[in-house]
Amino acid sequence: MKKKIKAIAVIGVLIVAAVYYYIALPAFNLHSQDMWMFILVLLLLVAALYVTRNRLGKDEIRKSKVLKALTVVFGGIVIVFFVGYLLSSPIVNAKKYQKLLPVQEDVEFTEEIEEISFDKIPLLDKDTAQILGDRKMGSMVDMVSQFEADTIYSQINYKGNPVRVSPLKYASSIKWLTNQKEGIPAYITINMATQETELVKLKEGIKYSESEYLNRNIYRHLRFKYPTYIFSELSFEIDDEGVPYWIAPVKKFNIGLFGGETVGRVVLCNAITGECTSMKVDEVPKWIDRVYSADLLVKLFDYYGTLKRGFFNSVLSQKDCLETTDGYNYLALDDDVWMYTGVTSVNGDQSNVGFALCNQRTMETKYYEVEGATEKAAMGSAEGQVQNLKYQATFPLLLNIADEPTYFIALKDDAGLVKKYAMVNVQKYQVVAIGDSVVQCEEDYLDLLLKNGIKEVEKDVREVMSITGKVETIAQGVVDGNSHFYLILEESDAIFDISVVDFIDVIRVKEGQEITIEYKEGPDTNIVMSLTVK
């Protein structure tokens, strides 16, 4: 009977351990804190079952050799854990932490960051993307009762455009039961520049996702495939053919047991078939945009900026310590997604000393020394221009506009939809342009740069040329409210632009009449500088 009870107890412990493992999914890896917790919970469970099975009293518990042994093992594991945690911390490894992220500093903003087309600029943030995704789902009558849009919305660079992509998810556990055989039938893409939203239907449904409950849950699927891997935050992406994948970065610990976290490998999991491929970071195909999460890159840059003079300097005097600002955004450059964040002094002088761009695929990081307003100050300036409308500013993007570092900000209404756009000069954040469209906003911003003396009007060095001939064709038009005459002479194929405001005599000119004009060549028309009518 005792043997049966003992066997039942062992089986009970194994069942509880298996259930715990199935739910918590700890990695069998010494670097995994979850594994250490799993062992401690298992020891506590064994001790509890031992006491219960033998019905031990207080005195017997104190004298039990088995419990003493379990206590010694438990205490030893706790001590090793905390010693390992301490020896892995920045307190004793400040120099190693500071060097985790290689940063290129000798870079010029205007040389490195080119002006990009507005159709490549992400005008929306994640919250607005979710609103557009939910609206798209609401219009899909055949799906909306069974599925919902997930909230992942990974930002990727898809076919040269900034796009957020997110799978659908089962609307409830009942909807999962009735649909899990076919899987999730589609995913949503949102062009962050044009706001175009598309529901992409799949021939075969997504079988592996976060909304699965059993073995097809993506975390459980990856754990059973790779029991020793410690996975970082997953992202959902699509390849160039639109095939959905889960991108699972594998953590690498460079300092001691638990310190110096970066990424050592990446697992690609086909969301439809569940097929997985593990590869080194430098082997990752270029269509993958997110290997290093933005939060990890921010943490690594903070180590780089604060630990230059050691750990205690970062806590006490904080001399020469820099840290990232409270937020980040994304920019598509060279077919990659770069995370942007401002950099400020730890001592807090309410201004930025520069900003960092970090490549989320390669970890390449560049620091640009550009003094100016913080993102929050720029957001406040933009909101102040439309305070009567009570619009809220999104976290800015940093762009190169006319060789000037410029915050680009979207302004949203209470419903979370973008209504206006703002451009704020980084170094003089009082210079704020607001527009209903991006083009209008840029035109107003360029005018403000000239009016405030930030930019000078470029000197016209074009040569003044002269021509005499008979008028072959004459046409009239209006530019910016002013009348212009456009002439073509018999001796030339060029079009000559004559402003009525500047040369009123052009009204007397008729076809066949001989005239002499001085002009400067332009890309489309030649601008007339003087007119003589014969």
C-alpha positions in Angstrom: 0.0 0.0 0.0 2.8 2.4 0.9 4.5 1.7 -2.5 1.3 2.5 -4.3 0.9 5.8 -2.3 4.5 6.6 -3.1 4.0 5.9 -6.8 0.8 8.0 -6.9 2.6 10.8 -5.2 5.5 10.7 -7.7 3.0 10.6 -10.6 1.1 13.5 -9.1 4.3 15.5 -8.9 5.2 14.7 -12.5 1.7 15.6 -13.7 1.8 19.0 -11.9 5.3 19.7 -13.2 4.1 18.8 -16.7 1.1 21.1 -16.5 3.3 23.9 -15.1 5.8 23.4 -17.9 3.0 23.4 -20.6 1.6 26.7 -19.3 4.8 28.5 -18.3 7.0 27.1 -21.1 10.4 27.7 -19.4 13.5 27.1 -21.5 15.9 24.3 -20.4 18.8 26.8 -20.3 21.0 28.0 -17.4 20.5 31.5 -18.6 16.8 31.3 -18.3 15.4 32.8 -15.0 12.1 30.9 -15.7 14.0 27.6 -15.5 15.4 28.5 -12.1 11.9 29.4 -10.9 10.6 26.1 -12.3 13.2 24.1 -10.3 12.3 26.0 -7.1 8.6 25.5 -7.6 9.2 21.8 -8.2 11.3 21.5 -5.0 8.5 23.2 -3.0 5.9 20.9 -4.5 8.0 17.8 -3.6 8.4 19.1 0.0 4.7 19.8 0.3 3.8 16.3 -1.0 6.3 14.7 1.3 4.8 16.4 4.4 1.3 15.7 3.3 1.9 12.0 2.5 3.7 11.3 5.8 1.4 13.5 7.8 4.3 15.1 9.6 3.8 17.3 12.6 5.8 20.4 13.4 8.5 18.5 15.4 8.8 15.9 12.7 9.2 18.5 10.0 12.1 20.1 12.0 13.8 16.7 12.4 13.2 15.3 8.9 16.4 14.7 7.0 14.6 14.7 3.7 13.2 18.1 4.3 16.6 19.4 5.5 18.2 18.1 2.4 15.5 19.8 0.2 16.0 23.0 2.2 19.7 22.9 1.6 19.2 22.3 -2.1 16.6 25.1 -2.3 18.8 27.6 -0.4 21.8 26.7 -2.5 19.9 27.3 -5.7 18.6 30.7 -4.4 22.2 31.7 -3.4 23.6 30.7 -6.8 20.8 32.5 -8.5 21.4 35.8 -6.6 25.2 35.6 -6.9 24.9 34.9 -10.6 22.5 37.8 -10.9 24.9 40.1 -9.1 27.9 39.1 -11.0 26.0 39.6 -14.3 24.8 43.1 -13.4 26.3 46.4 -14.6 27.5 47.1 -11.0 30.6 44.9 -11.7 30.5 44.8 -15.5 30.0 48.5 -16.5 32.6 48.5 -19.2 31.2 45.3 -20.8 27.7 46.7 -20.8 28.9 50.0 -22.3 30.4 48.1 -25.3 27.4 45.9 -26.1 26.2 48.3 -28.7 28.7 49.6 -31.3 27.8 53.2 -32.0 29.1 55.3 -34.9 29.5 58.9 -33.7 31.4 60.8 -36.4 28.4 61.2 -38.7 26.8 64.4 -40.1 23.0 64.7 -40.2 22.7 66.3 -43.6 25.2 63.9 -45.2 23.8 60.7 -43.8 20.1 61.5 -43.8 18.8 62.3 -47.2 15.5 64.0 -47.9 12.9 61.3 -48.6 9.7 61.3 -50.6 6.6 61.9 -48.5 5.1 58.7 -49.9 7.8 56.9 -47.9 7.1 58.6 -44.6 5.0 56.8 -42.0 2.3 59.3 -41.3 0.4 57.2 -38.8 1.2 55.7 -35.4 0.2 52.2 -34.1 -2.9 53.5 -32.4 -4.3 55.0 -35.6 -3.3 51.8 -37.4 -5.4 49.8 -35.0 -8.4 52.1 -35.6 -8.1 51.7 -39.4 -7.7 47.9 -38.9 -10.8 47.7 -36.8 -12.8 49.7 -39.3 -11.7 47.3 -42.1 -12.8 44.3 -40.1 -16.1 46.0 -39.4 -16.8 46.1 -43.2 -16.0 42.4 -43.6 -19.5 40.9 -42.9 -18.4 37.3 -43.6 -15.5 37.5 -41.0 -16.4 40.0 -38.3 -18.6 37.6 -36.4 -15.8 35.0 -36.1 -12.5 37.0 -36.1 -11.0 40.2 -34.8 -8.0 42.2 -35.8 -5.0 41.4 -33.5 -3.2 44.3 -31.9 0.3 43.3 -33.0 0.7 45.6 -36.0 4.4 45.1 -36.6 6.0 47.9 -38.7 7.9 46.6 -41.7 9.2 47.9 -45.0 7.2 46.1 -47.6 8.1 46.6 -51.3 9.7 49.9 -50.5 6.7 51.2 -48.4 6.3 51.7 -44.6 3.6 49.1 -43.7 2.1 47.8 -40.5 0.9 44.2 -40.6 -1.2 42.2 -38.2 -2.9 38.8 -38.3 -6.6 38.3 -37.4 -7.4 36.4 -34.2 -10.2 34.2 -33.0 -13.0 36.4 -31.5 -13.5 33.9 -28.6 -12.7 30.4 -27.4 -16.0 29.2 -28.9 -15.0 30.8 -32.3 -11.6 29.0 -32.0 -13.3 25.7 -31.6 -15.4 26.2 -34.7 -12.7 27.6 -36.9 -9.4 26.2 -35.8 -9.4 23.4 -38.3 -9.3 25.9 -41.2 -7.2 28.4 -39.3 -7.2 32.2 -39.5 -8.1 33.2 -43.1 -6.4 36.6 -43.5 -4.1 39.3 -42.2 -4.3 43.1 -42.4 -1.8 45.5 -44.0 -1.9 49.3 -43.6 0.3 51.6 -45.7 1.5 54.1 -43.1 2.1 56.8 -45.8 -1.2 56.5 -47.8 -3.4 55.1 -45.1 -4.5 52.4 -47.6 -5.9 49.4 -45.6 -6.1 45.9 -47.1 -7.4 42.6 -45.8 -5.2 40.0 -47.5 -7.1 36.6 -47.7 -5.0 33.4 -47.7 -5.7 30.2 -49.6 -4.6 28.3 -46.5 -5.3 29.8 -43.1 -2.8 30.8 -40.5 -2.6 27.7 -38.2 0.0 29.1 -35.8 -0.7 32.2 -33.9 -0.9 33.8 -30.4 -4.7 33.2 -30.3 -4.3 29.4 -30.5 -4.9 27.6 -27.2 -3.1 24.3 -27.5 -0.1 23.0 -29.3 -0.5 25.4 -32.3 0.0 28.3 -30.0 3.1 29.9 -31.5 4.9 30.2 -28.2 4.2 26.5 -27.4 5.1 25.4 -30.9 8.4 27.2 -30.8 9.2 25.9 -27.3 8.6 22.2 -28.2 10.7 22.7 -31.4 13.6 24.5 -29.5 13.4 23.6 -25.8 16.7 25.3 -25.0 16.1 28.6 -26.8 15.2 31.7 -24.8 13.0 33.7 -27.1 12.6 37.5 -27.1 9.5 39.4 -28.2 8.0 37.9 -31.4 7.0 39.9 -34.4 4.6 39.1 -37.3 6.0 39.9 -40.8 5.3 39.0 -44.4 8.0 38.1 -47.1 8.1 39.6 -50.6 5.4 37.2 -51.8 3.1 38.0 -48.9 3.6 34.8 -47.0 3.1 35.4 -43.3 5.9 34.5 -40.8 6.6 34.7 -37.1 10.0 36.2 -36.4 11.4 34.8 -33.1 14.7 36.4 -31.9 16.7 34.1 -29.6 18.3 35.8 -26.7 22.1 35.7 -26.2 23.6 36.5 -22.8 27.1 38.0 -23.2 27.8 38.7 -19.5 27.6 36.1 -16.8 24.4 34.0 -16.3 21.8 36.7 -16.9 23.5 39.8 -18.2 24.3 41.5 -21.5 21.3 40.5 -23.4 21.4 40.8 -27.2 20.3 38.5 -30.0 22.3 35.4 -31.1 20.0 33.6 -33.5 16.6 34.1 -35.2 13.9 31.5 -35.8 11.6 32.0 -38.8 8.3 30.2 -38.4 5.9 29.9 -41.4 2.6 31.0 -39.8 0.6 28.7 -42.2 2.6 25.4 -42.1 4.5 25.8 -38.8 7.8 25.0 -40.6 10.7 26.6 -38.7 14.2 27.6 -39.7 16.9 28.6 -37.2 19.7 30.9 -38.4 22.4 33.2 -37.2 21.8 36.9 -37.1 24.1 37.6 -40.0 22.3 35.0 -42.1 18.8 36.7 -41.8 17.3 37.5 -45.2 16.9 41.2 -46.0 13.1 41.1 -46.1 13.0 40.6 -42.4 12.9 44.0 -40.7 12.7 43.3 -36.9 15.4 41.2 -35.2 16.2 43.6 -32.4 13.1 45.1 -30.7 13.0 48.9 -30.1 12.9 48.4 -26.4 16.1 46.3 -26.5 17.9 48.9 -28.6 16.9 51.7 -26.3 18.2 49.7 -23.3 21.5 49.0 -25.1 21.9 52.7 -26.0 21.3 53.7 -22.4 24.1 51.4 -21.3 26.3 53.0 -23.9 25.4 56.5 -22.9 25.4 56.2 -19.1 28.2 53.8 -18.3 31.1 55.5 -20.0 32.7 56.4 -16.7 31.5 53.4 -14.7 28.4 52.3 -12.8 28.8 54.6 -9.8 29.3 57.7 -11.9 26.0 56.8 -13.7 24.2 56.9 -10.3 26.1 59.6 -8.3 27.8 62.4 -10.2 26.4 61.4 -13.7 29.2 63.2 -15.5 29.0 62.9 -19.3 26.0 60.6 -19.0 23.5 60.5 -21.8 20.2 58.7 -22.1 17.4 58.2 -24.6 14.2 60.3 -24.3 10.8 58.9 -23.4 9.7 57.4 -26.7 10.7 56.3 -30.1 9.4 56.0 -33.7 10.3 54.3 -36.9 11.8 55.3 -40.2 12.2 53.3 -43.4 15.6 53.8 -44.9 17.5 51.7 -47.4 14.8 48.9 -47.3 15.3 48.6 -43.6 13.3 49.8 -40.6 15.3 52.1 -38.3 14.3 53.1 -34.8 14.7 56.7 -34.0 15.0 58.1 -30.5 16.3 61.4 -29.1 19.2 61.6 -26.7 19.4 64.0 -23.8 21.6 64.6 -20.7 20.8 62.6 -17.6 21.0 65.8 -15.6 17.9 67.0 -17.5 18.3 70.4 -19.2 15.0 70.0 -21.1 16.8 69.8 -24.4 18.2 67.1 -26.7 22.0 66.9 -27.4 21.4 64.6 -30.3 19.6 61.5 -31.5 20.2 57.9 -32.4 19.1 55.8 -35.4 19.3 52.0 -34.8 18.8 49.4 -37.6 16.3 46.8 -36.3 17.7 44.1 -38.5 21.5 44.5 -38.0 21.8 46.5 -34.8 23.8 49.1 -36.7 23.6 52.4 -34.7 24.5 55.9 -35.5 24.6 58.9 -33.1 24.0 62.4 -34.6 25.1 65.3 -32.4 22.3 67.8 -33.1 21.3 70.1 -30.2 17.7 71.2 -30.0 14.3 70.7 -28.4 13.1 67.5 -27.0 10.3 65.6 -28.7 7.9 66.5 -25.9 8.7 70.2 -26.4 8.1 69.9 -30.1 4.8 68.1 -29.5 3.8 70.9 -27.2 4.6 73.5 -29.8 2.6 71.7 -32.4 -0.4 71.3 -30.1 -0.2 75.0 -29.2 -0.7 76.0 -32.8 -4.1 74.1 -32.9 -5.1 74.4 -29.2 -8.6 75.6 -30.2 -9.1 72.2 -32.0 -7.7 70.2 -29.1 -5.7 67.9 -31.4 -3.1 65.6 -29.9 0.4 65.2 -31.3 1.9 61.8 -32.0 5.6 61.1 -31.2 7.7 62.9 -33.9 9.8 61.5 -36.7 13.1 63.3 -37.4 13.4 64.2 -41.1 15.8 66.2 -43.2 13.8 69.1 -44.7 16.0 71.5 -46.7 19.1 70.3 -44.8 17.4 71.2 -41.5 16.8 68.6 -38.8 13.0 68.8 -38.5 10.4 67.0 -36.3 7.5 65.7 -38.4 4.3 65.3 -36.3 0.8 64.0 -37.0 -2.0 65.7 -35.2 -5.0 63.5 -34.2 -8.6 64.3 -33.1 -10.4 62.7 -30.2 -11.4 59.8 -32.4 -7.7 59.0 -33.0 -7.7 60.0 -36.7 -5.0 62.2 -38.3 -6.4 65.6 -39.2 -3.3 67.8 -39.7 0.4 67.7 -39.9 3.1 69.8 -38.3 6.8 70.4 -38.9 8.9 71.8 -36.1 12.5 73.0 -36.4 14.7 71.0 -34.0 17.0 73.8 -33.1 14.3 76.6 -33.0 11.2 74.8 -32.0 9.2 78.1 -32.1 9.3 77.7 -35.9 6.2 75.5 -36.4 4.3 74.9 -39.6 0.8 73.4 -39.7 -0.9 72.0 -42.8 -4.0 69.9 -43.8 -1.7 68.0 -46.2 2.0 67.1 -46.0 2.8 69.1 -49.1 1.1 72.2 -47.7 2.8 71.8 -44.4 6.2 71.6 -46.1 5.6 74.7 -48.2 4.6 76.7 -45.1 7.6 75.3 -43.3 10.0 76.4 -46.0 8.5 79.9 -46.0 9.0 80.1 -42.2 12.7 79.0 -42.6 13.3 81.9 -44.9 11.3 84.5 -42.8 13.1 83.5 -39.6 16.6 83.7 -41.3 17.3 80.0 -40.7 17.7 79.5 -44.5 18.8 82.1 -47.0 17.4 82.6 -50.5 19.8 80.9 -52.8 21.6 83.4 -55.1 20.5 83.1 -58.7 23.7 82.6 -60.7 22.1 81.8 -64.1 23.4 83.8 -67.1 21.1 86.4 -68.6 20.7 85.7 -72.3 19.1 87.6 -75.2 17.0 86.7 -78.3 15.1 88.6 -81.0 12.4 87.1 -83.1 8.8 87.0 -84.3 6.1 85.6 -82.0 4.8 82.3 -83.3 2.4 81.3 -80.5 1.0 83.2 -77.5 -1.1 81.9 -74.6 -2.2 83.3 -71.2 -2.4 81.7 -67.8 -2.7 82.5 -64.1 0.0 81.6 -61.5 -0.6 82.4 -57.8 -3.3 84.9 -58.8 -1.0 86.7 -61.3 -1.5 86.8 -65.1 1.3 85.4 -67.2 1.8 85.3 -71.0 3.7 82.3 -72.5 5.4 83.0 -75.9 7.1 80.8 -78.5 9.3 82.5 -81.1 9.8 81.3 -84.6 13.5 81.0 -84.1 13.3 78.9 -80.9 11.4 76.0 -79.5 11.7 77.3 -75.9 8.7 78.7 -73.9 9.2 82.2 -72.5 7.3 83.2 -69.4 6.4 86.9 -69.1 4.7 88.2 -66.0 2.0 90.9 -66.7 2.8 92.5 -63.3 6.4 93.1 -64.3 5.9 93.8 -68.1 2.6 95.3 -68.8 3.6 95.9 -72.5 3.2 92.2 -73.1 -0.5 92.8 -73.5 0.2 94.6 -76.8 2.1 91.7 -78.2 0.5 89.8 -81.1 1.4 86.8 -83.1 3.9 87.7 -86.0 5.2 90.7 -84.1 8.9 91.0 -83.6 10.2 91.4 -80.0 13.5 91.3 -78.1 13.7 89.7 -74.7 16.4 89.0 -72.1 15.8 85.8 -70.1 17.2 83.2 -67.8 16.9 79.5 -68.6 14.6 77.4 -66.4 13.7 73.6 -66.3 10.3 74.1 -68.0 10.1 77.7 -69.1 12.6 80.5 -69.5 11.9 83.5 -67.2 11.9 86.8 -69.1 14.0 89.6 -67.4 13.3 92.4 -70.0 10.9 92.9 -73.0 11.2 95.2 -76.0 8.3 95.4 -78.4 9.1 96.6 -82.0 
